[in-house]
Amino acid sequence: MPIYEYHCENCDQTFECLVIGSAKPECTACNSKKVRKLMSACGFVSKGGGQTVRQAAGSSCGSCHASSCGGCKH
């Protein structure tokens, strides 16, 4: 089940929501249903030639396979 990021047009808050089936997301701050889905960052980088490398969010290291860059030696 995917977790999506939404922005509330009523109170201007951004929040994440686990979407199950056809459930309609609701703002976690004000309970409004006037929300729009945001584009999320991708969790992988294509290196061409069919090779895909998983990358930590916000990482600039192409060889990173960790969940954070705290211990990266590159």
N, CA and C atoms as an extended XYZ file, in Angstrom:
222
Properties=species:S:1:pos:R:3:atomname:S:1:resname:S:1:resid:I:1 pbc="F F F"
N         0.842       -1.172        0.000 N   MET     1
C         0.000        0.000        0.000 CA  MET     1
C         0.889        1.237        0.000 C   MET     1
N         0.685        2.104       -0.968 N   PRO     2
C         1.558        3.270       -1.098 CA  PRO     2
C         1.246        4.382       -0.102 C   PRO     2
N         2.292        5.074        0.273 N   ILE     3
C         2.156        6.277        1.091 CA  ILE     3
C         2.373        7.456        0.147 C   ILE     3
N         1.418        8.352        0.103 N   TYR     4
C         1.501        9.515       -0.764 CA  TYR     4
C         1.651       10.779        0.076 C   TYR     4
N         2.194       11.821       -0.549 N   GLU     5
C         2.336       13.114        0.099 CA  GLU     5
C         1.249       14.029       -0.461 C   GLU     5
N         0.562       14.742        0.424 N   TYR     6
C        -0.533       15.616        0.032 CA  TYR     6
C        -0.335       17.013        0.602 C   TYR     6
N        -1.009       17.991       -0.029 N   HIS     7
C        -1.005       19.368        0.458 CA  HIS     7
C        -2.460       19.790        0.655 C   HIS     7
N        -2.760       20.311        1.830 N   CYS     8
C        -4.114       20.748        2.147 CA  CYS     8
C        -4.328       22.167        1.629 C   CYS     8
N        -5.374       22.342        0.833 N   GLU     9
C        -5.685       23.667        0.295 CA  GLU     9
C        -6.479       24.508        1.295 C   GLU     9
N        -6.933       23.900        2.374 N   ASN    10
C        -7.680       24.613        3.396 CA  ASN    10
C        -6.748       25.277        4.425 C   ASN    10
N        -5.772       24.514        4.950 N   CYS    11
C        -4.898       25.062        6.008 CA  CYS    11
C        -3.426       25.158        5.588 C   CYS    11
N        -3.097       24.810        4.340 N   ASP    12
C        -1.756       24.961        3.773 CA  ASP    12
C        -0.720       24.025        4.396 C   ASP    12
N        -1.153       22.910        4.978 N   GLN    13
C        -0.238       21.930        5.564 CA  GLN    13
C         0.108       20.851        4.531 C   GLN    13
N         1.321       20.295        4.640 N   THR    14
C         1.738       19.164        3.823 CA  THR    14
C         1.848       17.954        4.745 C   THR    14
N         1.335       16.799        4.282 N   PHE    15
C         1.323       15.615        5.129 CA  PHE    15
C         1.412       14.364        4.267 C   PHE    15
N         1.759       13.237        4.892 N   GLU    16
C         1.796       11.944        4.223 CA  GLU    16
C         0.579       11.143        4.639 C   GLU    16
N         0.108       10.294        3.718 N   CYS    17
C        -1.088        9.511        4.011 CA  CYS    17
C        -0.971        8.137        3.365 C   CYS    17
N        -1.244        7.100        4.125 N   LEU    18
C        -1.298        5.744        3.611 CA  LEU    18
C        -2.650        5.575        2.923 C   LEU    18
N        -2.633        5.260        1.638 N   VAL    19
C        -3.869        5.141        0.870 CA  VAL    19
C        -4.232        3.669        0.717 C   VAL    19
N        -5.393        3.300        1.201 N   ILE    20
C        -5.876        1.921        1.131 CA  ILE    20
C        -7.091        1.890        0.221 C   ILE    20
N        -6.974        1.161       -0.880 N   GLY    21
C        -8.080        1.037       -1.824 CA  GLY    21
C        -8.494        2.370       -2.401 C   GLY    21
N        -9.787        2.668       -2.347 N   SER    22
C       -10.304        3.915       -2.914 CA  SER    22
C       -10.555        4.977       -1.839 C   SER    22
N        -9.916        4.828       -0.686 N   ALA    23
C       -10.090        5.791        0.410 CA  ALA    23
C        -9.666        7.191       -0.035 C   ALA    23
N       -10.381        8.189        0.414 N   LYS    24
C       -10.068        9.582        0.118 CA  LYS    24
C        -9.239       10.161        1.261 C   LYS    24
N        -8.055       10.730        0.970 N   PRO    25
C        -7.221       11.286        2.037 CA  PRO    25
C        -7.858       12.518        2.664 C   PRO    25
N        -7.496       12.728        3.901 N   GLU    26
C        -8.038       13.832        4.685 CA  GLU    26
C        -6.874       14.487        5.419 C   GLU    26
N        -6.843       15.812        5.486 N   CYS    27
C        -5.762       16.545        6.141 CA  CYS    27
C        -5.640       16.120        7.609 C   CYS    27
N        -4.415       15.848        8.029 N   THR    28
C        -4.189       15.426        9.413 CA  THR    28
C        -4.284       16.586       10.394 C   THR    28
N        -4.214       17.835        9.897 N   ALA    29
C        -4.281       18.996       10.780 CA  ALA    29
C        -5.710       19.515       10.961 C   ALA    29
N        -6.471       19.613        9.839 N   CYS    30
C        -7.795       20.235        9.933 CA  CYS    30
C        -8.941       19.322        9.465 C   CYS    30
N        -8.618       18.086        9.052 N   ASN    31
C        -9.599       17.102        8.582 CA  ASN    31
C       -10.320       17.480        7.290 C   ASN    31
N        -9.789       18.448        6.563 N   SER    32
C       -10.382       18.842        5.284 CA  SER    32
C       -10.097       17.780        4.226 C   SER    32
N       -11.009       17.629        3.282 N   LYS    33
C       -10.806       16.716        2.164 CA  LYS    33
C       -10.366       17.473        0.917 C   LYS    33
N       -10.137       18.790        1.054 N   LYS    34
C        -9.643       19.602       -0.058 CA  LYS    34
C        -8.116       19.496       -0.100 C   LYS    34
N        -7.622       18.344       -0.553 N   VAL    35
C        -6.184       18.088       -0.608 CA  VAL    35
C        -5.793       17.701       -2.035 C   VAL    35
N        -4.523       17.948       -2.376 N   ARG    36
C        -4.024       17.522       -3.681 CA  ARG    36
C        -2.750       16.717       -3.489 C   ARG    36
N        -2.601       15.688       -4.312 N   LYS    37
C        -1.442       14.806       -4.233 CA  LYS    37
C        -0.227       15.529       -4.802 C   LYS    37
N         0.906       15.417       -4.111 N   LEU    38
C         2.152       16.030       -4.564 CA  LEU    38
C         3.026       14.990       -5.256 C   LEU    38
N         3.924       15.452       -6.090 N   MET    39
C         4.910       14.575       -6.714 CA  MET    39
C         5.953       14.245       -5.659 C   MET    39
N         6.327       12.999       -5.560 N   SER    40
C         7.318       12.565       -4.582 CA  SER    40
C         8.648       12.310       -5.261 C   SER    40
N         9.722       12.379       -4.476 N   ALA    41
C        11.052       12.082       -4.999 CA  ALA    41
C        11.147       10.601       -5.333 C   ALA    41
N        11.867       10.303       -6.363 N   CYS    42
C        12.047        8.926       -6.809 CA  CYS    42
C        13.122        8.249       -5.960 C   CYS    42
N        12.965        6.949       -5.670 N   GLY    43
C        13.896        6.226       -4.812 CA  GLY    43
C        14.995        5.488       -5.559 C   GLY    43
N        15.139        5.735       -6.875 N   PHE    44
C        16.199        5.072       -7.623 CA  PHE    44
C        16.689        5.983       -8.744 C   PHE    44
N        17.864        5.668       -9.289 N   VAL    45
C        18.472        6.424      -10.375 CA  VAL    45
C        18.804        5.456      -11.488 C   VAL    45
N        18.389        5.766      -12.704 N   SER    46
C        18.716        4.923      -13.849 CA  SER    46
C        20.099        5.293      -14.359 C   SER    46
N        20.957        4.289      -14.527 N   LYS    47
C        22.316        4.510      -15.009 CA  LYS    47
C        22.434        4.186      -16.498 C   LYS    47
N        21.339        3.934      -17.170 N   GLY    48
C        21.362        3.594      -18.587 CA  GLY    48
C        21.693        2.134      -18.786 C   GLY    48
N        21.422        1.601      -19.954 N   GLY    49
C        21.739        0.218      -20.249 CA  GLY    49
C        20.982       -0.793      -19.406 C   GLY    49
N        19.862       -0.388      -18.823 N   GLY    50
C        19.058       -1.308      -18.028 CA  GLY    50
C        19.498       -1.438      -16.580 C   GLY    50
N        20.564       -0.735      -16.182 N   GLN    51
C        21.051       -0.819      -14.807 CA  GLN    51
C        20.340        0.218      -13.943 C   GLN    51
N        19.844       -0.198      -12.795 N   THR    52
C        19.186        0.699      -11.853 CA  THR    52
C        19.904        0.626      -10.523 C   THR    52
N        20.172        1.786       -9.935 N   VAL    53
C        20.863        1.853       -8.649 CA  VAL    53
C        19.935        2.506       -7.641 C   VAL    53
N        19.653        1.818       -6.546 N   ARG    54
C        18.857        2.422       -5.469 CA  ARG    54
C        19.721        3.462       -4.778 C   ARG    54
N        19.096        4.553       -4.391 N   GLN    55
C        19.841        5.664       -3.829 CA  GLN    55
C        19.086        6.235       -2.647 C   GLN    55
N        19.808        6.622       -1.612 N   ALA    56
C        19.180        7.237       -0.441 CA  ALA    56
C        18.596        8.579       -0.844 C   ALA    56
N        17.461        8.938       -0.256 N   ALA    57
C        16.830       10.217       -0.561 CA  ALA    57
C        17.791       11.357       -0.264 C   ALA    57
N        17.947       12.255       -1.206 N   GLY    58
C        18.825       13.401       -1.023 CA  GLY    58
C        20.286       13.084       -1.237 C   GLY    58
N        20.619       11.877       -1.632 N   SER    59
C        22.003       11.480       -1.826 CA  SER    59
C        22.492       11.891       -3.195 C   SER    59
N        23.722       12.347       -3.296 N   SER    60
C        24.299       12.667       -4.591 CA  SER    60
C        25.305       11.615       -5.008 C   SER    60
N        25.489       10.606       -4.210 N   CYS    61
C        26.451        9.536       -4.467 CA  CYS    61
C        25.777        8.438       -5.273 C   CYS    61
N        26.256        8.162       -6.473 N   GLY    62
C        25.641        7.172       -7.335 CA  GLY    62
C        25.814        5.744       -6.865 C   GLY    62
N        26.747        5.490       -5.937 N   SER    63
C        26.972        4.122       -5.482 CA  SER    63
C        26.346        3.857       -4.121 C   SER    63
N        25.525        4.771       -3.644 N   CYS    64
C        24.931        4.668       -2.316 CA  CYS    64
C        23.795        3.659       -2.295 C   CYS    64
N        23.844        2.739       -1.331 N   HIS    65
C        22.766        1.764       -1.147 CA  HIS    65
C        22.217        1.840        0.268 C   HIS    65
N        22.641        2.824        1.047 N   ALA    66
C        22.220        2.956        2.440 CA  ALA    66
C        20.935        3.767        2.534 C   ALA    66
N        20.329        3.753        3.707 N   SER    67
C        19.121        4.549        3.906 CA  SER    67
C        19.457        5.990        4.261 C   SER    67
N        20.722        6.277        4.569 N   SER    68
C        21.169        7.644        4.792 CA  SER    68
C        22.628        7.742        4.394 C   SER    68
N        23.145        8.948        4.284 N   CYS    69
C        24.531        9.152        3.844 CA  CYS    69
C        25.486        9.383        5.012 C   CYS    69
N        25.044        9.098        6.236 N   GLY    70
C        25.871        9.320        7.414 CA  GLY    70
C        27.175        8.544        7.418 C   GLY    70
N        27.186        7.324        6.900 N   GLY    71
C        28.390        6.521        6.931 CA  GLY    71
C        29.051        6.367        5.579 C   GLY    71
N        28.674        7.186        4.606 N   CYS    72
C        29.213        7.080        3.246 CA  CYS    72
C        30.668        7.514        3.215 C   CYS    72
N        31.491        6.729        2.537 N   LYS    73
C        32.912        7.045        2.423 CA  LYS    73
C        33.277        7.579        1.046 C   LYS    73
N        32.264        7.859        0.215 N   HIS    74
C        32.554        8.342       -1.145 CA  HIS    74
C        32.576        9.823       -1.182 C   HIS    74
